[in-house]
Amino acid sequence: MKILALELSSARGSLAVASNGNVEIVREWPNDRKNSGPFFEYLTEVQKPFGKKETIIVGLGPGSYAGTRIAISAAIGLQAASHARLIGFPSICAIECEAEEYCVIGDARRKSFFFTRVRDNNLLEGPALMSDAELRAKLDKLDSKMSIFAIANLPQFERAEVRYPSAKVLAQLASDSSRNFAQPPLEPIYLREPHITIPKK
């Protein structure tokens, strides 16, 4: 089975192609949400030699809303052309690391942060929104050996190590039929209800 994985939820974009359980190609680059050109260049590059994909998996965040929407839109277009199976999975569950269990934190804007706990690449807790003080209290209660990752630099939380979600890991997870994948229509993981501005009458 040929799998294409797309991941644009953080400052490091990545895509990967796997075939029969083996990841055969990985591309990673600095992901500028104002310029998605490199993403489409790499996508074109890996499409040619590896032909038709049977499964397309997309990282759903949380993280960059714009990046995640671009990845989802590209996947929908590719799925329409190839009739591949389209699935989504939380990006934070696809961080490349040796720890079986870890926590991920991130900036959720408006003076708030998100907290998640992942075990065996599945969401165990969250994402939950917290204030700075609430997150500090939460992290202080964790075992000192627990790995804490941040998808962007958060120097105020000393234990947090910057790690990015990986399309390589997504590609590996896609072949696991026991996983609870999101099905179309795919949406980014929202940390808040979408805000809609209603025009004045």
C-alpha positions in Angstrom: 0.0 0.0 0.0 1.4 3.4 -1.0 0.8 6.2 1.6 1.3 9.9 1.2 1.5 12.0 4.5 1.2 15.7 4.7 2.1 17.8 7.8 2.0 21.6 7.9 0.8 22.4 11.5 4.1 23.8 12.8 7.1 25.8 11.8 8.6 22.7 10.1 6.6 21.4 7.2 7.1 17.8 6.1 5.7 15.2 3.7 6.5 11.5 3.4 5.8 8.6 1.1 5.6 5.0 2.4 5.2 1.8 0.5 4.4 -1.6 2.0 5.1 -0.3 5.5 8.5 1.3 4.6 8.9 5.1 4.5 10.8 5.6 1.3 11.0 9.4 1.0 10.8 12.3 3.5 11.0 16.0 2.8 11.2 18.7 5.5 11.6 22.4 5.3 11.0 25.7 7.3 7.3 26.2 7.0 6.4 29.8 6.4 2.6 30.2 6.6 2.8 33.2 4.2 4.6 31.2 1.5 3.3 27.6 0.7 5.5 27.4 -2.4 8.0 24.9 -1.0 5.2 22.6 0.1 3.8 22.4 -3.5 7.3 22.0 -5.0 8.1 19.0 -2.8 4.6 17.6 -3.3 5.1 17.7 -7.1 8.5 16.2 -6.7 7.3 13.1 -4.8 4.2 12.6 -6.9 6.1 11.7 -10.0 8.4 8.7 -9.1 6.0 7.1 -6.7 2.8 7.2 -8.7 -0.7 6.7 -7.4 -1.2 6.7 -3.7 -3.8 4.4 -2.0 -4.0 6.4 1.3 -3.5 10.1 2.0 -3.1 11.1 5.7 -3.0 14.7 6.9 -2.0 16.1 10.3 -4.9 18.0 11.8 -3.0 20.1 14.4 -3.5 21.8 16.8 -1.0 24.4 15.5 -1.0 26.6 12.5 -4.6 26.9 11.3 -3.5 28.3 7.9 -0.9 25.5 7.4 -3.3 22.8 8.4 -6.0 24.1 6.1 -3.5 24.2 3.2 -2.6 20.6 3.8 -6.2 19.5 4.0 -7.1 21.3 0.9 -4.2 19.8 -1.0 -5.2 16.3 0.2 -8.8 16.8 -0.9 -7.6 17.7 -4.3 -5.3 14.7 -4.6 -8.0 12.4 -3.3 -10.5 13.6 -5.8 -8.0 12.8 -8.6 -6.7 9.5 -7.3 -9.7 8.2 -5.3 -7.4 7.3 -2.5 -8.6 6.8 1.0 -8.3 10.1 2.9 -7.8 10.2 6.6 -6.7 12.7 9.3 -4.8 12.3 12.6 -3.7 14.8 15.4 -0.4 16.2 14.4 0.8 16.2 18.1 0.4 12.4 18.1 3.0 12.2 15.3 6.1 13.6 17.1 9.2 11.6 16.4 10.6 10.5 19.8 11.5 7.4 21.8 9.1 8.2 24.6 6.0 6.0 24.7 4.2 8.8 26.6 4.7 12.5 26.4 3.0 15.9 26.8 2.8 18.6 24.2 2.2 22.3 24.9 1.7 25.2 22.5 0.7 28.9 22.3 -3.0 29.2 21.8 -3.0 33.0 21.5 -5.0 35.4 23.6 -2.7 34.8 26.6 -3.5 31.1 26.7 -1.8 27.8 26.0 -2.9 24.3 25.1 -1.9 21.1 26.9 -2.1 17.6 25.6 -0.9 14.2 26.8 -0.1 11.4 24.3 0.5 7.7 24.8 1.4 5.2 22.1 0.7 8.0 19.5 -2.9 8.4 20.7 -4.5 11.4 22.5 -4.8 10.5 26.2 -5.8 14.0 27.4 -6.7 17.3 25.8 -6.1 19.5 24.0 -7.1 21.7 26.9 -6.8 25.5 27.1 -5.0 26.9 30.1 -3.7 30.2 31.4 0.1 30.6 32.0 -0.4 29.9 35.7 -2.7 26.9 35.1 -0.2 25.4 32.7 2.7 25.9 35.1 0.8 24.2 37.8 -0.1 21.3 35.5 3.5 20.8 34.4 4.8 21.0 38.0 2.6 18.0 38.9 4.0 15.8 36.1 6.7 13.2 36.8 10.1 14.7 36.4 10.9 12.1 33.8 7.9 12.9 31.6 8.9 14.3 28.2 7.4 17.7 27.5 7.5 19.0 24.0 6.5 22.4 22.5 5.6 22.8 18.9 7.1 26.3 19.0 9.7 28.0 21.2 8.2 28.7 24.7 11.3 29.6 26.8 9.1 30.5 29.8 8.4 26.8 30.3 11.9 25.5 31.1 11.2 21.8 30.7 9.7 22.1 27.3 11.8 20.9 24.4 10.9 22.1 20.9 9.8 19.1 18.7 7.8 19.2 15.5 5.1 16.8 14.2 6.4 14.6 11.5 4.9 13.4 8.2 7.2 10.3 8.5 5.4 9.3 11.7 2.0 10.0 10.2 2.9 7.7 7.2 3.9 4.9 9.6 0.7 5.3 11.6 -1.5 5.3 8.5 -1.0 1.6 8.0 -2.2 0.7 11.5 -5.9 -0.3 11.1 -6.5 -0.1 14.9 -6.0 3.6 14.9 -9.0 5.9 15.2 -8.5 8.1 12.2 -10.7 11.2 11.3 -12.8 10.6 8.2 -13.8 13.2 5.6 -14.9 16.0 5.8 -11.6 16.8 7.5 -11.2 19.9 9.7 -8.3 21.3 11.7 -8.5 20.6 15.5 -10.1 23.7 16.9 -8.9 25.0 20.3 -11.8 27.4 20.4 -15.1 27.8 18.7 -14.6 29.5 15.3 -15.1 33.2 15.6 -17.5 34.7 13.1 -17.7 38.5 12.7 -21.3 39.5 12.0 -21.5 42.7 10.0 -23.4 45.7 11.5 -26.8 46.4 10.2 
